[in-house]
Amino acid sequence: VLFLSAMRRIDFHIKEINSVIIVGESLKNASSYIPGKKVFIITDSNIRRLYSEVFPDGVVFEIKPGEASKSLTVVEDICLKLAEEGADRSSFILGIGGGVVCDLTGLIASLFMRGVSHGFVSTSLLSQVDASVGGKTGVNAGGYKNCIGTFKLPEFVICDVSMLSTLPEEEYISGFGELVKTAAIADRSMFYEIIEKKESIMSRDIDMMEDLIYRSLLIKTAIVGRDFEEAGERKLLNFGHTFGHPIEVLTKSSHGVAVMQGMILAGLWSVKKGFLNDKHFHELKSLIENYGVSMGRKLPEGFRQLVSGDKKKTGDFIYFVFLLEPGRAEYNKIPVKEMFDFLDSIESENS
Ligand SMILES: NC(=O)c1ccc[n+]([C@@H]2O[C@H](COP(=O)([O-])OP(=O)(O)OC[C@H]3O[C@@H](n4cnc5c(N)ncnc54)[C@H](O)[C@@H]3O)[C@@H](O)[C@H]2O)c1
C-alpha cells in the first residue's frame, strides 16, 4: 500500500524524557498514540461542539473557552471530577484545544495524584507553534499571568493543521504573530516566504501552514532543548514580548497582534542601537503592516508603568532581544534607564 502523508515528526528529548510532536496528524488518529490506558479528555465548549464526533473514546470534561478558565478553581474542579470518575495514576489525560486547554491540562497532569501521563491535540495556531510545546504549564492568579505552573512535557503533541480552518480570524492572526517572531529571530528564508506567500498563509493553505508550523517547531524545540530553564538562548523567544505584553494588557488586543507591535518597537530600538539597518527594519515593519497590524503613533496610556513592572524583577537591568537582520537576533543586558530614554525619544518624535 502506498501511504502518502505530509506528516512530519519531531522527537523532543529533555532530561531523559521524550516527547513526540506530529505536525499534520489528525485528531481522528489520536487514540493510536495513547498507551492503552483509561482516557480523560479536557477540552473547551467550542472544540467539543465542532469536533466531539471525532474525539477518541474517553470521559470528557469541558471548560469555558477563554483565559478565565486558567484558574486554580478550575484545576481543583477537574481534579475532583477525575477522582469521582475513577481516574488513577495509570490514567491518561488528553487536552484537546488551544493554549488555554493545553496550559491547564499540563498543570492538572502534573498535580493529579502527583502526576499522570498526558498528551495534546493542539487546535489553535498559537498553541501549535508555541503553547503546546516546551513543557510550560500554568494558570493565572488574580492579575498575575501564569503565576502558578510547572514544567511537564506531554508524551505527544498532535498539531492537526486542518482544524485551523474553523479558528476565528483574530485567533489565527494571534498565532501568526509567534510564527513571524520565530522567522525574525532564526529563519531568514521563512521570513521572506512569509512576505511572499501572504495569500496562501491567509487562506490557511494546509501544505503551506504545515511546512511553516513544522519549521518553526524545529527552531523552538532546538532552542528549548539547549536551554530548557531559560538561562540564556531561550530568552531569544521573547523577541517582541517586553513591549508586547504591556500592549496586550493595555489595549486588550490579542497576544500575537501585541507581539507584532512589540516587534516593531524592538526593531526600531535595534536601529537606534545600530544593530539593524533601515532596510531590514522596513522589511519587518511592512511585513507586519501587510498582515493588517500597525503600531500607532502613541504608546498606550500606562505603558511605561507596566514595562517598568519588569524592572522590579531584574533590578536596574533588563534582558532585551534586539534584531540584527531577518533571521538573526541577540539578547543584551541593558540598563532600564536606557530603555526609558528610547521610549522618551520615540514619544518626543511622535508628538
Ligand atoms: N505554555 C506556553 O509555553 C505558552 C506559550 C504561549 C501561549 N500560552 C498560553 O496560551 C493561551 C492562549 O492560547 P490560544 O490563543 O490558543 O487561546 P485559546 O485556547 O483560548 O483559544 C482561542 C479561542 O479559539 C478557540 N479555538 C481553538 N482552536 C479552535 C479551532 N480549531 N476551531 C475553532 N475554534 C478554536 C477556543 O475555543 C478559544 O475560544 C494563553 O493563556 C497563553 O498564556 C502558553
PDBQT file of the ligand as one rigid body, heavy atoms in Angstrom, charges set to zero:
ROOT
HETATM    1  N1  LIG A 401       2.822  27.206  27.736  1.00  0.00    +0.000 N 
HETATM    2  C1  LIG A 401       3.381  28.004  26.863  1.00  0.00    +0.000 C 
HETATM    3  O1  LIG A 401       4.559  27.886  26.524  1.00  0.00    +0.000 OA
HETATM    4  C2  LIG A 401       2.544  29.064  26.212  1.00  0.00    +0.000 A 
HETATM    5  C3  LIG A 401       3.042  29.786  25.129  1.00  0.00    +0.000 A 
HETATM    6  C4  LIG A 401       2.226  30.744  24.509  1.00  0.00    +0.000 A 
HETATM    7  C5  LIG A 401       0.936  30.957  24.987  1.00  0.00    +0.000 A 
HETATM    8  N2  LIG A 401       0.484  30.242  26.060  1.00  0.00    +0.000 N 
HETATM    9  C6  LIG A 401      -0.882  30.431  26.577  1.00  0.00    +0.000 C 
HETATM   10  O2  LIG A 401      -1.794  30.091  25.547  1.00  0.00    +0.000 OA
HETATM   11  C7  LIG A 401      -3.011  30.790  25.805  1.00  0.00    +0.000 C 
HETATM   12  C8  LIG A 401      -3.538  31.323  24.508  1.00  0.00    +0.000 C 
HETATM   13  O3  LIG A 401      -3.717  30.260  23.600  1.00  0.00    +0.000 OA
HETATM   14  P1  LIG A 401      -4.778  30.353  22.421  1.00  0.00    +0.000 P 
HETATM   15  O4  LIG A 401      -4.575  31.612  21.685  1.00  0.00    +0.000 OA
HETATM   16  O5  LIG A 401      -4.752  29.080  21.710  1.00  0.00    +0.000 OA
HETATM   17  O6  LIG A 401      -6.124  30.593  23.239  1.00  0.00    +0.000 OA
HETATM   18  P2  LIG A 401      -7.414  29.671  23.498  1.00  0.00    +0.000 P 
HETATM   19  O7  LIG A 401      -7.038  28.326  23.937  1.00  0.00    +0.000 OA
HETATM   20  O8  LIG A 401      -8.290  30.494  24.393  1.00  0.00    +0.000 OA
HETATM   21  O9  LIG A 401      -8.069  29.566  22.047  1.00  0.00    +0.000 OA
HETATM   22  C9  LIG A 401      -8.567  30.729  21.443  1.00  0.00    +0.000 C 
HETATM   23  C10 LIG A 401     -10.038  30.569  21.044  1.00  0.00    +0.000 C 
HETATM   24  O10 LIG A 401     -10.054  29.782  19.856  1.00  0.00    +0.000 OA
HETATM   25  C11 LIG A 401     -10.939  28.671  20.035  1.00  0.00    +0.000 C 
HETATM   26  N3  LIG A 401     -10.373  27.594  19.232  1.00  0.00    +0.000 N 
HETATM   27  C12 LIG A 401      -9.208  26.936  19.416  1.00  0.00    +0.000 A 
HETATM   28  N4  LIG A 401      -8.984  26.086  18.417  1.00  0.00    +0.000 NA
HETATM   29  C13 LIG A 401     -10.043  26.192  17.578  1.00  0.00    +0.000 A 
HETATM   30  C14 LIG A 401     -10.386  25.585  16.327  1.00  0.00    +0.000 A 
HETATM   31  N5  LIG A 401      -9.586  24.698  15.730  1.00  0.00    +0.000 N 
HETATM   32  N6  LIG A 401     -11.569  25.926  15.756  1.00  0.00    +0.000 NA
HETATM   33  C15 LIG A 401     -12.386  26.843  16.350  1.00  0.00    +0.000 A 
HETATM   34  N7  LIG A 401     -12.096  27.475  17.494  1.00  0.00    +0.000 NA
HETATM   35  C16 LIG A 401     -10.940  27.150  18.089  1.00  0.00    +0.000 A 
HETATM   36  C17 LIG A 401     -11.005  28.430  21.512  1.00  0.00    +0.000 C 
HETATM   37  O11 LIG A 401     -12.188  27.781  21.878  1.00  0.00    +0.000 OA
HETATM   38  C18 LIG A 401     -10.905  29.864  22.062  1.00  0.00    +0.000 C 
HETATM   39  O12 LIG A 401     -12.177  30.456  22.036  1.00  0.00    +0.000 OA
HETATM   40  C19 LIG A 401      -2.705  31.872  26.816  1.00  0.00    +0.000 C 
HETATM   41  O13 LIG A 401      -3.284  31.524  28.052  1.00  0.00    +0.000 OA
HETATM   42  C20 LIG A 401      -1.193  31.850  26.920  1.00  0.00    +0.000 C 
HETATM   43  O14 LIG A 401      -0.727  32.181  28.223  1.00  0.00    +0.000 OA
HETATM   44  C21 LIG A 401       1.251  29.295  26.667  1.00  0.00    +0.000 A 
ENDROOT
TORSDOF 0
